[in-house]
Amino acid sequence: MVAAGAGVVTVAAGLGVRAVGDGAFAKYAGSALYTVLLCALVAFCAPRARPVVVAATALALSWAVELLQLTGVPADLSARSAVARLVLGSTFNAPDLFWYAVGAVAGWAVHTGVRRSSTVPPASSPAPSPSAGPRPAASR
């Protein structure tokens, strides 16, 4: 459930960046957030995956989509569909490859932090007091 919430927050952050920002900041923040969203989706689909695997998978998918743009297929699909434009983009932009890596690192850091905060160490049993006397032998 945390991954789904992270996905919603990431989409809201992306929309917020586009609403208040412009130019290079908005573009590259959007690129990083694209990979953060993919991290959330991968974590949602594979909740037991380690954060490094989630981040690496999201980064590989982001890079694959960006490199696919070199073929012109995403541009053709984007011209016909707003969804394709949002998911696939249309034009290759080499700096996006770097910003996807930034997003993967951010996704890894958040995922790692969430996993650590949700892991509660096992309760340790208190040490027996010396005045407790001998314990009865276990029956066989």
Backbone torsions as a table, in degrees:
resi	resn	phi	psi	omega
1	MET	NA	-32.6	179.5
2	VAL	-62.2	-40.0	-179.6
3	ALA	-63.4	-40.1	178.2
4	ALA	-64.1	-43.1	177.1
5	GLY	-62.4	-40.2	178.3
6	ALA	-63.4	-37.4	177.6
7	GLY	-63.3	-43.9	179.3
8	VAL	-63.5	-44.4	179.2
9	VAL	-63.2	-39.2	-179.8
10	THR	-65.5	-43.7	177.1
11	VAL	-61.8	-43.4	178.5
12	ALA	-61.7	-41.0	178.1
13	ALA	-63.6	-41.8	178.2
14	GLY	-63.1	-43.5	177.9
15	LEU	-65.2	-38.7	178.2
16	GLY	-64.7	-42.1	178.6
17	VAL	-62.0	-42.7	179.3
18	ARG	-67.4	-31.9	-178.1
19	ALA	-74.2	-37.9	-175.5
20	VAL	-104.1	-19.3	-177.8
21	GLY	-111.4	167.5	175.1
22	ASP	-151.9	177.1	177.6
23	GLY	67.4	-149.1	-174.7
24	ALA	-62.8	-39.0	-179.0
25	PHE	-58.5	-51.3	-178.3
26	ALA	-63.3	-40.7	-178.2
27	LYS	-63.8	-49.1	-175.2
28	TYR	-77.6	-30.3	172.0
29	ALA	-63.0	-40.1	177.3
30	GLY	-62.9	-38.6	177.9
31	SER	-64.1	-45.3	178.8
32	ALA	-64.3	-42.4	-179.7
33	LEU	-66.8	-29.0	175.6
34	TYR	-57.8	-45.4	-179.7
35	THR	-73.1	-34.8	175.0
36	VAL	-60.7	-42.1	177.6
37	LEU	-62.6	-41.8	176.6
38	LEU	-62.5	-36.5	175.6
39	CYS	-59.8	-45.1	179.6
40	ALA	-62.6	-41.6	-179.9
41	LEU	-66.4	-41.3	178.2
42	VAL	-65.3	-43.3	178.9
43	ALA	-64.0	-35.1	177.5
44	PHE	-65.9	-42.9	-178.3
45	CYS	-76.0	-29.0	-179.2
46	ALA	-131.9	73.0	-172.4
47	PRO	-62.3	-20.5	-179.5
48	ARG	-93.7	-1.2	-179.9
49	ALA	-67.3	143.4	177.8
50	ARG	-67.9	149.8	-179.2
51	PRO	-54.2	-38.0	-179.3
52	VAL	-66.4	-36.0	178.4
53	VAL	-69.8	-41.6	177.9
54	VAL	-60.6	-48.8	-178.0
55	ALA	-65.2	-42.3	179.6
56	ALA	-64.8	-39.3	178.4
57	THR	-65.2	-45.5	179.0
58	ALA	-62.4	-40.9	178.6
59	LEU	-64.6	-44.1	179.2
60	ALA	-61.7	-42.2	177.8
61	LEU	-63.8	-42.9	179.0
62	SER	-61.1	-47.0	179.5
63	TRP	-64.4	-39.0	179.3
64	ALA	-62.0	-42.8	178.6
65	VAL	-64.3	-43.1	-179.8
66	GLU	-63.7	-44.3	179.9
67	LEU	-68.7	-30.5	175.5
68	LEU	-61.5	-28.8	179.3
69	GLN	-63.1	-20.5	176.4
70	LEU	-66.8	-20.0	-177.8
71	THR	-83.8	-20.0	-176.7
72	GLY	89.8	-12.8	179.8
73	VAL	-61.6	-48.5	178.4
74	PRO	-60.2	-36.7	178.8
75	ALA	-62.5	-42.0	178.7
76	ASP	-64.4	-45.6	179.2
77	LEU	-66.4	-38.9	-179.7
78	SER	-65.7	-29.5	178.1
79	ALA	-68.2	-22.5	-177.4
80	ARG	-103.3	-17.2	-172.1
81	SER	-145.0	128.6	176.8
82	ALA	-66.6	-35.4	178.9
83	VAL	-64.2	-44.7	178.4
84	ALA	-62.2	-37.3	179.7
85	ARG	-64.2	-40.5	179.6
86	LEU	-70.4	-39.5	-175.3
87	VAL	-83.1	-43.0	-172.2
88	LEU	-103.5	-17.1	-174.2
89	GLY	68.9	-165.4	-179.0
90	SER	-141.7	-30.3	-171.7
91	THR	-128.2	131.9	177.1
92	PHE	-64.6	136.5	177.0
93	ASN	-141.6	106.0	-173.8
94	ALA	-54.0	-40.5	179.2
95	PRO	-60.1	-23.5	177.2
96	ASP	-58.7	-32.7	-179.0
97	LEU	-59.0	-41.0	177.1
98	PHE	-65.9	-46.4	-176.5
99	TRP	-68.2	-27.8	172.7
100	TYR	-64.5	-39.4	178.0
101	ALA	-64.4	-39.2	176.2
102	VAL	-60.0	-44.3	178.0
103	GLY	-62.9	-38.7	179.2
104	ALA	-65.2	-40.5	177.9
105	VAL	-64.9	-42.8	177.8
106	ALA	-62.5	-44.5	178.0
107	GLY	-62.0	-41.5	177.6
108	TRP	-61.7	-44.6	-177.9
109	ALA	-63.3	-44.4	179.6
110	VAL	-65.9	-45.5	-179.6
111	HIS	-60.9	-43.9	178.8
112	THR	-61.9	-44.4	179.2
113	GLY	-63.2	-41.5	179.0
114	VAL	-65.1	-42.7	-179.7
115	ARG	-64.9	-39.8	-179.8
116	ARG	-68.3	-39.4	-177.9
117	SER	-73.6	-23.9	-179.8
118	SER	-91.5	-6.2	178.1
119	THR	-92.1	113.0	179.8
120	VAL	-97.1	128.2	179.4
121	PRO	-64.2	147.3	-179.6
122	PRO	-62.2	142.6	178.8
123	ALA	-68.0	133.0	178.9
124	SER	-92.6	143.4	179.2
125	SER	-79.6	142.6	-178.9
126	PRO	-66.0	150.0	178.5
127	ALA	-67.8	140.9	179.6
128	PRO	-64.5	141.8	-179.8
129	SER	-78.6	147.9	-178.5
130	PRO	-64.0	-24.0	-178.2
131	SER	-85.0	1.0	-177.9
132	ALA	-71.0	-16.7	179.0
133	GLY	79.2	178.1	-178.1
134	PRO	-70.8	149.3	178.4
135	ARG	-86.4	147.1	177.1
136	PRO	-69.2	146.9	179.6
137	ALA	-67.7	144.1	179.1
138	ALA	-71.3	139.4	179.1
139	SER	-76.8	149.5	-177.2
140	ARG	-108.3	NA	NA
